[in-house]
Amino acid sequence: IGLVDLTALEDSMDEDVLLVSIMTVNNEIGTIQLMEEIAKIVHQKNAFFHTDAAQAPVTKSIDVIQDDVDLMSLSAHKMYGPKGIGALYVKNGIERNIEPLFWGGGQENGLRSGTLPVALCVGFGAASRVLNEHRDEIMVHVKNLRDTFYQELVVLKHNIKLIGPDLSNRHVGNLSILFPEYDASDLLAMLQPNLAASTGAACTSGIPEPSHVLRTLGLSRDLADNVIRFSFGKFLSEDDIIRGIKFLKDTIQRVD
């Protein structure tokens, strides 16, 4: 669920398509795209392939050669680094096809003028190194926490439904849960500040409309309003999960 339809992608490609941009991992429903297959189609049509891989590092290894991407965006805070710094991978030879958005001192080979914050750059590099060295154990830890949370949710019943891929094929720290009997915003208001969750992507948190991702999956407006996204990270413990489930259970009982 949520995977790019490769046939539809190929059919939509014509000589007017210059670039295709696709998220490696969806931030709302945790779908992990088939990057190599997508790249093959895009390059057969002589277009460039960019991917937003901000969500990917914690749940899969990053290999721009294997995935055959031309451009890749990354964000430090998604890999436990500092906020306010990111990176754009540009395949060798592609840079001549890129024009900068603004001009100045010509830093970054003329692609991004301006002095970058050294402390944030160092923090980004350190976070990348730590994640690369400990990714497997972090993934196992986070996945176990998420799976435990989900198993406890299922016990609560209330006709909940997992939105997106099954647990073995999605971001290890992602759960998107439909609570058919409850309005997600009402539940979240009662859960905070004890348990932090969201009704969609943080980058669209100020938009009152239902998630376009959920609507594209076929959920009605009403059902899309009943979906809560839970995220899990390496700093959580099993005790946190137990407390979170208990608080969620108590909150649902109060609503009932």
Contacts in CASP RR format, 6 or more apart in sequence:
PFRMAT RR
TARGET T0000
AUTHOR 0000-0000-0000
METHOD contacts of the structure
MODEL  1
IGLVDLTALEDSMDEDVLLVSIMTVNNEIGTIQLMEEIAKIVHQKNAFFH
TDAAQAPVTKSIDVIQDDVDLMSLSAHKMYGPKGIGALYVKNGIERNIEP
LFWGGGQENGLRSGTLPVALCVGFGAASRVLNEHRDEIMVHVKNLRDTFY
QELVVLKHNIKLIGPDLSNRHVGNLSILFPEYDASDLLAMLQPNLAASTG
AACTSGIPEPSHVLRTLGLSRDLADNVIRFSFGKFLSEDDIIRGIKFLKD
TIQRVD
1 29 0 8 1.000
1 31 0 8 1.000
1 163 0 8 1.000
1 164 0 8 1.000
1 165 0 8 1.000
1 217 0 8 1.000
2 26 0 8 1.000
2 29 0 8 1.000
2 31 0 8 1.000
2 164 0 8 1.000
2 165 0 8 1.000
2 217 0 8 1.000
3 31 0 8 1.000
3 33 0 8 1.000
3 34 0 8 1.000
4 22 0 8 1.000
4 33 0 8 1.000
4 34 0 8 1.000
4 38 0 8 1.000
6 34 0 8 1.000
6 37 0 8 1.000
6 38 0 8 1.000
6 41 0 8 1.000
9 20 0 8 1.000
9 38 0 8 1.000
9 41 0 8 1.000
9 42 0 8 1.000
10 41 0 8 1.000
10 45 0 8 1.000
13 20 0 8 1.000
13 41 0 8 1.000
13 42 0 8 1.000
13 45 0 8 1.000
13 47 0 8 1.000
14 45 0 8 1.000
17 45 0 8 1.000
17 47 0 8 1.000
18 47 0 8 1.000
18 48 0 8 1.000
19 47 0 8 1.000
19 48 0 8 1.000
19 49 0 8 1.000
19 50 0 8 1.000
20 38 0 8 1.000
20 42 0 8 1.000
20 47 0 8 1.000
20 48 0 8 1.000
20 49 0 8 1.000
20 50 0 8 1.000
21 50 0 8 1.000
21 51 0 8 1.000
21 52 0 8 1.000
22 33 0 8 1.000
22 38 0 8 1.000
22 49 0 8 1.000
22 50 0 8 1.000
22 51 0 8 1.000
22 52 0 8 1.000
23 33 0 8 1.000
23 51 0 8 1.000
23 52 0 8 1.000
23 53 0 8 1.000
23 55 0 8 1.000
24 32 0 8 1.000
24 33 0 8 1.000
24 35 0 8 1.000
24 51 0 8 1.000
24 52 0 8 1.000
24 53 0 8 1.000
24 55 0 8 1.000
24 56 0 8 1.000
24 60 0 8 1.000
24 67 0 8 1.000
24 72 0 8 1.000
25 31 0 8 1.000
25 32 0 8 1.000
25 33 0 8 1.000
25 53 0 8 1.000
25 55 0 8 1.000
25 56 0 8 1.000
25 59 0 8 1.000
25 60 0 8 1.000
25 171 0 8 1.000
26 33 0 8 1.000
26 55 0 8 1.000
26 171 0 8 1.000
26 213 0 8 1.000
27 54 0 8 1.000
27 55 0 8 1.000
27 174 0 8 1.000
27 201 0 8 1.000
27 202 0 8 1.000
27 203 0 8 1.000
28 176 0 8 1.000
28 200 0 8 1.000
28 201 0 8 1.000
28 211 0 8 1.000
28 213 0 8 1.000
28 214 0 8 1.000
28 229 0 8 1.000
29 163 0 8 1.000
29 164 0 8 1.000
29 165 0 8 1.000
29 170 0 8 1.000
29 174 0 8 1.000
29 176 0 8 1.000
29 213 0 8 1.000
29 214 0 8 1.000
29 217 0 8 1.000
30 55 0 8 1.000
30 164 0 8 1.000
30 165 0 8 1.000
30 170 0 8 1.000
30 171 0 8 1.000
30 174 0 8 1.000
30 176 0 8 1.000
31 164 0 8 1.000
31 165 0 8 1.000
31 170 0 8 1.000
32 56 0 8 1.000
32 59 0 8 1.000
32 60 0 8 1.000
32 165 0 8 1.000
32 169 0 8 1.000
32 170 0 8 1.000
32 171 0 8 1.000
33 51 0 8 1.000
35 51 0 8 1.000
35 67 0 8 1.000
35 68 0 8 1.000
35 69 0 8 1.000
36 66 0 8 1.000
36 67 0 8 1.000
36 68 0 8 1.000
38 49 0 8 1.000
39 49 0 8 1.000
39 67 0 8 1.000
39 68 0 8 1.000
39 69 0 8 1.000
40 68 0 8 1.000
42 48 0 8 1.000
42 49 0 8 1.000
43 49 0 8 1.000
43 68 0 8 1.000
48 70 0 8 1.000
48 71 0 8 1.000
48 94 0 8 1.000
48 97 0 8 1.000
49 68 0 8 1.000
49 69 0 8 1.000
49 70 0 8 1.000
49 71 0 8 1.000
50 69 0 8 1.000
50 70 0 8 1.000
50 71 0 8 1.000
50 72 0 8 1.000
50 73 0 8 1.000
51 67 0 8 1.000
51 69 0 8 1.000
51 71 0 8 1.000
51 72 0 8 1.000
51 73 0 8 1.000
52 73 0 8 1.000
53 62 0 8 1.000
53 72 0 8 1.000
53 73 0 8 1.000
53 74 0 8 1.000
54 73 0 8 1.000
54 74 0 8 1.000
54 75 0 8 1.000
54 78 0 8 1.000
55 78 0 8 1.000
55 171 0 8 1.000
56 62 0 8 1.000
57 74 0 8 1.000
57 78 0 8 1.000
57 79 0 8 1.000
57 128 0 8 1.000
57 131 0 8 1.000
57 135 0 8 1.000
58 78 0 8 1.000
58 79 0 8 1.000
58 131 0 8 1.000
58 135 0 8 1.000
58 138 0 8 1.000
58 139 0 8 1.000
58 142 0 8 1.000
58 171 0 8 1.000
58 172 0 8 1.000
58 173 0 8 1.000
58 233 0 8 1.000
58 234 0 8 1.000
59 139 0 8 1.000
59 171 0 8 1.000
59 172 0 8 1.000
59 173 0 8 1.000
61 135 0 8 1.000
62 72 0 8 1.000
62 74 0 8 1.000
64 72 0 8 1.000
64 89 0 8 1.000
64 91 0 8 1.000
69 89 0 8 1.000
69 91 0 8 1.000
70 90 0 8 1.000
70 91 0 8 1.000
70 94 0 8 1.000
71 88 0 8 1.000
71 89 0 8 1.000
71 90 0 8 1.000
71 91 0 8 1.000
71 94 0 8 1.000
72 88 0 8 1.000
72 89 0 8 1.000
73 86 0 8 1.000
73 87 0 8 1.000
73 88 0 8 1.000
73 89 0 8 1.000
74 86 0 8 1.000
74 87 0 8 1.000
74 88 0 8 1.000
74 89 0 8 1.000
75 85 0 8 1.000
75 86 0 8 1.000
76 82 0 8 1.000
76 83 0 8 1.000
76 84 0 8 1.000
76 85 0 8 1.000
76 86 0 8 1.000
76 87 0 8 1.000
76 120 0 8 1.000
76 123 0 8 1.000
76 124 0 8 1.000
76 125 0 8 1.000
76 127 0 8 1.000
76 128 0 8 1.000
77 83 0 8 1.000
77 84 0 8 1.000
79 127 0 8 1.000
79 128 0 8 1.000
79 131 0 8 1.000
80 127 0 8 1.000
80 130 0 8 1.000
80 131 0 8 1.000
80 234 0 8 1.000
81 123 0 8 1.000
81 124 0 8 1.000
81 126 0 8 1.000
81 127 0 8 1.000
82 119 0 8 1.000
82 120 0 8 1.000
82 123 0 8 1.000
82 124 0 8 1.000
82 127 0 8 1.000
84 117 0 8 1.000
84 120 0 8 1.000
85 116 0 8 1.000
85 117 0 8 1.000
85 120 0 8 1.000
85 121 0 8 1.000
85 123 0 8 1.000
85 124 0 8 1.000
86 124 0 8 1.000
87 124 0 8 1.000
88 112 0 8 1.000
90 98 0 8 1.000
90 111 0 8 1.000
95 109 0 8 1.000
95 111 0 8 1.000
98 111 0 8 1.000
100 106 0 8 1.000
100 110 0 8 1.000
100 111 0 8 1.000
100 112 0 8 1.000
100 113 0 8 1.000
102 113 0 8 1.000
103 113 0 8 1.000
104 113 0 8 1.000
104 114 0 8 1.000
105 113 0 8 1.000
105 114 0 8 1.000
106 113 0 8 1.000
106 114 0 8 1.000
107 113 0 8 1.000
107 114 0 8 1.000
107 115 0 8 1.000
107 116 0 8 1.000
131 138 0 8 1.000
138 234 0 8 1.000
139 172 0 8 1.000
141 234 0 8 1.000
142 172 0 8 1.000
142 173 0 8 1.000
142 232 0 8 1.000
142 233 0 8 1.000
142 234 0 8 1.000
142 236 0 8 1.000
143 167 0 8 1.000
143 172 0 8 1.000
143 173 0 8 1.000
145 173 0 8 1.000
145 232 0 8 1.000
145 233 0 8 1.000
145 236 0 8 1.000
145 237 0 8 1.000
145 238 0 8 1.000
145 240 0 8 1.000
145 241 0 8 1.000
146 167 0 8 1.000
146 172 0 8 1.000
146 173 0 8 1.000
146 174 0 8 1.000
146 175 0 8 1.000
146 230 0 8 1.000
146 232 0 8 1.000
147 167 0 8 1.000
148 238 0 8 1.000
148 241 0 8 1.000
149 175 0 8 1.000
149 230 0 8 1.000
149 232 0 8 1.000
149 241 0 8 1.000
149 244 0 8 1.000
149 245 0 8 1.000
150 162 0 8 1.000
150 167 0 8 1.000
150 175 0 8 1.000
150 177 0 8 1.000
152 241 0 8 1.000
152 245 0 8 1.000
153 160 0 8 1.000
153 175 0 8 1.000
153 177 0 8 1.000
153 245 0 8 1.000
153 248 0 8 1.000
154 160 0 8 1.000
156 245 0 8 1.000
156 248 0 8 1.000
156 249 0 8 1.000
156 252 0 8 1.000
158 179 0 8 1.000
158 180 0 8 1.000
158 181 0 8 1.000
158 182 0 8 1.000
158 252 0 8 1.000
159 180 0 8 1.000
159 181 0 8 1.000
160 177 0 8 1.000
160 178 0 8 1.000
160 179 0 8 1.000
160 180 0 8 1.000
161 177 0 8 1.000
161 178 0 8 1.000
161 180 0 8 1.000
162 175 0 8 1.000
162 176 0 8 1.000
162 177 0 8 1.000
162 178 0 8 1.000
163 176 0 8 1.000
163 177 0 8 1.000
163 178 0 8 1.000
163 214 0 8 1.000
163 217 0 8 1.000
163 219 0 8 1.000
163 227 0 8 1.000
164 170 0 8 1.000
164 176 0 8 1.000
164 217 0 8 1.000
172 232 0 8 1.000
173 231 0 8 1.000
173 232 0 8 1.000
173 233 0 8 1.000
174 229 0 8 1.000
174 230 0 8 1.000
174 231 0 8 1.000
174 232 0 8 1.000
175 229 0 8 1.000
175 230 0 8 1.000
175 231 0 8 1.000
175 232 0 8 1.000
176 227 0 8 1.000
176 228 0 8 1.000
176 229 0 8 1.000
176 230 0 8 1.000
177 227 0 8 1.000
177 228 0 8 1.000
177 229 0 8 1.000
177 230 0 8 1.000
178 219 0 8 1.000
178 223 0 8 1.000
178 226 0 8 1.000
178 227 0 8 1.000
179 187 0 8 1.000
179 226 0 8 1.000
179 227 0 8 1.000
179 228 0 8 1.000
180 223 0 8 1.000
180 226 0 8 1.000
181 226 0 8 1.000
182 226 0 8 1.000
182 252 0 8 1.000
182 255 0 8 1.000
183 225 0 8 1.000
183 226 0 8 1.000
184 199 0 8 1.000
184 225 0 8 1.000
184 226 0 8 1.000
184 227 0 8 1.000
184 228 0 8 1.000
185 199 0 8 1.000
185 225 0 8 1.000
186 255 0 8 1.000
187 228 0 8 1.000
187 251 0 8 1.000
187 252 0 8 1.000
187 255 0 8 1.000
188 197 0 8 1.000
188 198 0 8 1.000
188 199 0 8 1.000
188 228 0 8 1.000
190 251 0 8 1.000
190 254 0 8 1.000
190 255 0 8 1.000
191 197 0 8 1.000
191 247 0 8 1.000
191 248 0 8 1.000
191 251 0 8 1.000
194 244 0 8 1.000
194 247 0 8 1.000
195 244 0 8 1.000
195 247 0 8 1.000
195 248 0 8 1.000
197 228 0 8 1.000
197 229 0 8 1.000
197 230 0 8 1.000
197 231 0 8 1.000
198 205 0 8 1.000
198 228 0 8 1.000
198 229 0 8 1.000
198 231 0 8 1.000
199 211 0 8 1.000
199 225 0 8 1.000
199 227 0 8 1.000
199 228 0 8 1.000
199 229 0 8 1.000
200 211 0 8 1.000
200 213 0 8 1.000
200 227 0 8 1.000
200 229 0 8 1.000
201 211 0 8 1.000
201 213 0 8 1.000
204 211 0 8 1.000
210 219 0 8 1.000
210 221 0 8 1.000
210 224 0 8 1.000
210 225 0 8 1.000
211 224 0 8 1.000
211 227 0 8 1.000
214 223 0 8 1.000
214 224 0 8 1.000
214 227 0 8 1.000
215 221 0 8 1.000
215 224 0 8 1.000
219 227 0 8 1.000
END
